[in-house]
Amino acid sequence: MWDNNAFVSHQTIVVLDFGSQYTQLIARRLRELSVYSEIIPFNTPIGQLREKSPAGIILSGGPKSVSDAGAPKCAPQLFELGTPVLGICYGMQLMTDMLGGEVRRSGQREFGHAHVRVTGNGTPPKLFMHVPPELRVWASHGDDVSAVPPGFAVAATSATAPIAAMEAPERQLYALLFHPEVAHTDYGLEILRNFAYGVCGCAGDWTIASFIEEATERITRQVGNGKVVCGLSGGVDSTVAAMLIHRAIGDRLTCIFVDNGLLRSDEASQINKRFSEKLRLPLDFVDASAIFLERLAGVTDPETKRKIIGAAFIDVFERRAKELGGFEFLAQGTLYPDVIESASVGGPAVVIKSHHNVGGLPDLMHFTLVEPLRDLFKDEVRRVGRDLGLDTEFVVRQPFPGPGLAVRLIGEITKERLDLLRLADKIVAEEIRKAGWYERLWQSFAVLLPVQSVGVMGDARTYEYTVAIRAVESLDGMTADWARLPHELLATISSRIVNEVRGINRVVYDISSKPPSTIEWE
């Protein structure tokens, strides 16, 4: 599979995963600071931790309470290594509990925005250097620290949590009850910078340029003299993955593009032309739309859809790869968010939904996976793409899910309903681009609902489908806020869809954020 041995020369901050949906985001923020970060299970033996010689250790948040039976705990010796440790949310509560402090159920839970005040006698605590004395943060906890462990001092407070941060600088132990890694926390990146640079002494030696060189080396080492088949979707992820692999092994890469019948309007022909003519990647085009639609007939459960699509992809790849001649490896553009929403790497994160690249495939496939982007978030992949010389049209392309329109068509998938959705989605894309919003949004698309309602057109009664418009803003896909699109733009989109797409008579706008919702509806 995929290892991180190529990164041993970099200063590394290790993140112990206790199950938070933000665990990968901690590593993402550290890499944004040019500090390499590796995520490992919370119960990693102390000997393995010592072998890694980390510059620092971060204990992630998690869904459990330290008082729960079977609550995850790290090795007690971790706090005696002399390595700087930062506990975040559950990590702070665990540090408190294991070192002799007191944790209690919150009188008033904090979920969402909170305001904290930094304490200190004229000198800010180390984590809060160059940070205002009062700041808005993102909290997500049902337990409070009621008493710090011996040797600790309170570093910040909030209205509902009297101990919002604590520190014991002599022991290099620090903790926060809020999440500095999420974009909703003001100065969160500065707080992590203070830990990485001010406490851990990191120099910042991990860059996108170094990632490209090391990823190329890893691919070369993993593949050896083998041949790789890459599942090319036409999106940023698989494009950048293919370019990296092509850089490493040249003509021993073959890209297979599968038309699964779940693509957007005219997308298959555009991708075929774009990749063969512009990027000149070795491309093999397979029209498997009939296979996918046949297998999806009558299926309405979203997880079942994803599993069927994943299995069909593997069937098509295996069959075509055998026809083309002896591939040992399958390349995918799997990213961090794909992995964390299926199951955290090495950790106990709650499964939200399986991703097409990680859910339902391992038991079916007969390839060894090559996933050069598995450690990256979307904006990092775009930076890699720019450094590899990809055109802007590839780099800024909005994410499109691997299962395609199957997860944007709620309920049963039929050719007729897919055609309705394609037309509606095409209108959304045209108007979003025309209004200059495309590159400002993380994603924007239409969702066809299994809901019909009464309408009136030309004095005649209609009973047709409803379309939901989804547009979100995000930095990394881990959290997202619904976009405040101009009313005039929404009105234009609605009017065009209702007038131009026969079978749809109602348009609604999704104003849900992530969390609690996901970006895609399924």
N, C-alpha and C positions, 0 to 999 in steps of 0.2 A: 504494500500500500504506500502511503505517503509519510515520510519521516521528516523531522526537523534537524537532522544532524548537520545540514549545511550551515546552520545558524549558530553553531557552538562558538564561533569566534566573536560573536557579538555579546555585549553586555545584555543580560536578559533579566527582565522582571517576570517572575512566575506568578500566575493567577491560579489560586486553588478554587475550583468550581464547586459551590455548594448548591447549585440548582437555579440560580437567578437567570431570568430571561435576558439580563443585561450583562452576563459574564463575558460574552464575546466582545461586547462594546467596550469593556474596560481595556482589553487588549488592543482594540481598534484605536482608542484614544492615545494609548501609550505609543503606538506605532506612528500616530500623527505627530508625536513629539520626537520622532526618530529614535525611539527606544524599542528594541525588539521585545515582544512579550509572548510567552508560551502558556497555554492553559492545560492544567493537569487535574486529575481527580483530587477531591478533598482528602481522601484517605491514602494518598501517596506515602509510602514508608519514608521515614526520616532519612534513611541511608540514601535513597534515590534523590531526595532533595539536596543533600550535601554534595552528591556527585554532580549536580547541575551547577553548583557554585553561583546561585542567582545573586544579582546585585540587590534585589528586593523581592518581597513576597506580598501579594495582595490576597486577602480572604474575601471572596465575593459575597454578594447577598444571596438569599435563598428563600423558598416559600415556607420553610419550617419555623417552629419556635424552638429555642434551645431547651425548653421544658418538655417538648414532645418526646414520647417514647421512640427510640431509634433515631433521634435527631442527628444529622451528620456532624462529626467532629474530626478535627485534624489531630495529628500527633502532638502531644503536649510538649515534646522537646523542641518543637518548632520555635517556641518563644524564647528558647535559650541558645539558639544558634548564633546570636550576635548579628544576624542579618536583619535589616529594617523590615518591619511588617506593618501593613496598613489593613485594617479591617473595615469593610464597608457594609452597613446595615446589619444583616445577619452576622457578618464577619465581626462587627463590633460587639454584638451581643454575645457571640461565642467567646471572643477574647475576654470579655468581662466575666463570663461564667467560669471559664477555665482558670482565670488568674485571681479569683477570689472576690470579685465584685458582685453586684446584685442586679438581676434582670427581673422585670415584672411585666405583667400585662398592662398595656397602656390604658389609662383612664379615658383618653380620647385618642383614637388611632389617627395616624397621619398618612393619607394617601393623596398624592398630588402636590401642589405647590405649598411650600412652607417658608417662613422667614426665620433666619437664624442670626444671632448676634455673637460676634467673636469676642471672647474674653481675653484677659491678659493685663499685666500691670505695666502698661506703656509699651511693651514689646510684643508684637503679634506672635502667636504660636507658629512653629515652623511651617505647618501646612497652609497657613493663612497669610504668609508674606505676600505683599503686593496685592492684597485682596481687601475690598472695603470692609469696614467693621460690621456692616449689616448687608445681607444678601438674600436673594430669593433662591431656594433650592427645591429639588424634587425628592419627596419623601415617599416611602412605601413600606410601612412597618406597623405591626400591631403590638410589639413589645417595646419597653423603654429600659434604659439603664438607670436604675434608681441610686446606685452607689458605685463609684469607680473602684477598680482594684487598688490594692496598696501600691503607692508609688506613682499613681497616675494623677494628673490634674485635668480639670474641666477646661476645654478649649473653645467651646461654643455652646450656646443654649438656644432654645426656641420657646414659643409660648406654651406649647403642649409637651415638649420634651426638654426638661431642665438640663439634661446632659446630651447635647446633640453632637459633640465631638470631644475626644479626650486624647491625652498623650503622656508618654513617659519617655522623654528624649534620651535620658541616660541609658535606657534599655533599647532605644530605637523602635519603640512600639507606638503606633498611632491608630486612631479609629474615628470613623464618621458614621452617624446614624442615617445620613442622606446619601444620595447617589451623585457623585461628582462626574460620573462618566456620561450621563444623559445630557442632551442639549438643553433641557429645561432648567438645569442648574446654572445660575450665573457664576462665572469665574470657575466653573468646574474643571476646565482644562488647565487653568492656572494652578489650582489645588493639586492636580495630578503632576503638573510640572514641578511644583515644590517638592513633592515626594520623590519623583524620579531623579531630579537634578540636585535639589538641595539636601535631601536626606540620603538617597542611595548613591549619589555621586556619579550618575550616568553622564556620558559624554555625548550621546546622541549619534551613534554610528550606524544606524539602520535606515536606509533610504530606499526609494523606489528603484533607483539605479542598482543598488546592491541586491535588491530582490530579484530583478531581472537576471542578473548574472548568476545568482545562486539558484534560482528556479531553473534556469537553463542547465546548470550543472546537475541538479537533482534529476531532471528529466533524462539527461544523457546517462546518468548512473543507473537509474531505475530501468530504463528501456534496454540499455545495452545495444545489442545488434538486432533487437526485435522490431516489429512493425506496429504502428498505432493507427487505429481508426477513431476518428473524432466525430462525435455527434454535433453537427453544426446547425444551430437554430437560426443564425442570422443576427442574433443579439450581441451586445457588447461582451458578455461573459464567454460564450463559446468562441467568438471571434478572437479575443485576446488569448484565450487558452490555445487555440489553433496556431496563432502567430508565435507564441512562445515555443510550442512543440516543434513547429516548422523550423524555428531558429536553432533548435537543439539537434534535430535528426534529419532535417531536409525532406527528401523524397520518400523516406520511409513512413511518412504521414499521409494518410488518405482521409479526406473529410467526406462524410456522408450526410447529405441533407435529406431529411424525410418529410415529405408533405403528408401530414397526418390528417388533413381535412379539417383541422381546427385552427387554421391560420386566418389572419386578417385579409381584407380585400386585396387581391392581386399580389399578396406578399410572396408567394412561392416563386413566381416568375421574376420578381424584383431581386430576390435573394440570389437566385440562380445566375442572373446577369451580373450582379454586383460582385459576387465572390470570384466568379471565373474570369471576369474581365478586368476588374479594378485591383483586387488583392492577389489574383493569380494563385490562389490556393488550389491544390488538387482536389476537385470536387466531383462527387458522384451523386446524382439526383435520383431519388426513389419516390415514386408516387404510391403511397400506401394508404391513401385516404379511405378507400373502401374497407380495408382491414380494420382500421380504428373505428369507423362508424358502425360497422357490423358488431364489433365486440362491445361497444358502448350502448347499443340499442336497449332501451327499457331501463337503463341504470340511472338512478337519481341520487344515490348517496355520494357525497363529495369524496370521501376517502376511497370508496370503491372505484370511482372514476380515476383517481390518481394512480391507484394500483394497476388498474387495467391498462392505462396509458403507458405506465412504466414497463409493464410486461410486454406490451406490444412493441415498444421501442426496442427492447432487447431482442425480441424475436426477429424483427426486421434487420437489426444490426448483425445478428449472428448469421442469418441467411445470406445477407449481401456480402458480409466479410468473407464468408466461405467461398462465395462465388468469385470474389476478387482475389482471394489467395492468402490465407494463413496469418491473420492478425492475432497477436497475443494480448494486446492492450486496447482498452477503450478509454478515450479521453473525454472528460466532461468539464463544463465550466462551473462546477459547484463552488458556491461562495459561503462565507460565514453565516449569513442569515438563513440560507437553505438548510444548513446543518443544525443551527440552534433551534429552528422551529420544528425540526423533526425529533431531535434529541441532542442535548448538549454533548460536545466532544469530551468523552471521559467523565462526564458528570451526570447528576440526577435531574436535570431540568425537565419540567413537565412538557410532554409532547403536545404541541398545539395542532399541528397538521403535518403529515408526511410530505416531503418535497419529492418531486419526480426524480431528482438525481440521487436521493438517499432513501426514500421510502419505497419498499416493494421491489427493489432491484437485486440486492445481493443474493437472495435465494434462487434467482432465475438465471443470473448471468454466468457466462463461461469465459469472461475476459478478466484481466487484472486492471483495476482502475488506475488511471493517471488523472489527477485533479490538481493542476498547478496553482489554481486560484483559491483553493479551499481555505487558506488563511487570510483572505482579503475581503474587505467590504466593497460595495459597488463603487464608491468614489475613488478608492484605491485602484480598482481595476481600470477605471477611466484614466487615471494618471499613468498606469502602466501602458495603456493603449496609446496615449499621447506620446510617451517616450519611445514606443515602438514605431511611431510614424503613421498611426491610423488617421484617416480623415475625420474631420469634425462630425460628419454625419453618422459615423460609427460610434464615436466617443460619447456623444450626447444623447444617443438613442435611449428612450425610456425603457425600463425593464418590461419584458413580456414573459409571462409564466410559461414554463416548459409544457404544461398540459394545454396551453393555448386557450382558446375560447371555451373549452370544456368547463373551466372554473369561473367563467363569466356568464355562462348560460345555466341558470339555476333550474334544476329539475331534469327532465328527460332531454337527451340530445338527439335532435333530428336534423336532417339537411334543411328542412324548411325553416326551423327556428334559428339554425346557424346563419342562414342567408339573411334573416331579419336582423340579427345581431351584427353581422358584418356591415350591412348598410348603415345602421345606426352608429356603429363605432367609427366608420369612415367619416361620417359627418362630424362627430366629436373631434376627431383628429384634425380635420380640415379647418374647423372654426377655431380650435385652440391655437393652431399654428398661425392662422391669419391674424389673430388678436395679439400675437407675440408672447403667448404664455407657455409655449411648449417647453422651452429650456428652463423656465422658472419652476416647473412642476416635476415632482419625482415620477408620478404616473397620472395619466388621465385616460379614461376609457368608459365604455358603456357596458352595462350588465342587463341581460334580458331576464325578467322575472317570470315565474310561472303563475302570473296573476293577470286575469283579464277583467276589464271593467267596462262599464257602459259609457259611450261617448256619442257625440252627434256631429256628423259631417255632411254638409250640404242638405240639411233638414232630414237626413237619414240616421237611423240608430246604428251605432257600431258596438261591437263587443270584442275588443282587441287587447293586445298585450301591453304591459307596462315596462318601460326602460328606466333604469336608474343610472345617473351619471356619477362617476367617482373621479375626483381630482384631489390629489394630496401633495403636500409639501413635506420634504424630509431631507436629512443629511445623509442617512445611511440605511434607511429601510427598517431599522429596529424600532423606531418610534416615528409617528407621522401625524400631521395635523391636516384637517380638511382645508382645502384652498378656498379663500374668499374670492371666488371669481366674480367679476362684474355682473350685475343683474342683466345688463343688456346682452352680454355674451351668452348667459344661460338662456335668455329669451330667444336669441337667434338659434341656438342649438335645438331647443325644444320645438320651435316653429318648423325648422327644417325636417326634423325627424318625423313629426306628426304628419307633415304634408308630403314628404317624399318616400316614406317607408310604409307601404300598405301592410297593415297587420299590427301597427302600434298606434295607439291613440292617447297615451299618457306618458309623461316624462317627469321623474322626480330627481332630486339632488341629494346625495348622501353626505350628511354633515357629521359623520362619526370619525373620531380620531383613533389612532393606534398607540397604546392600548386605550380602551378596552377592545375595540374591534381590530380585525386584521385589515390589511390593504385590499387584498382580493376577497371576494365574498365567499369563496370556497377554498 
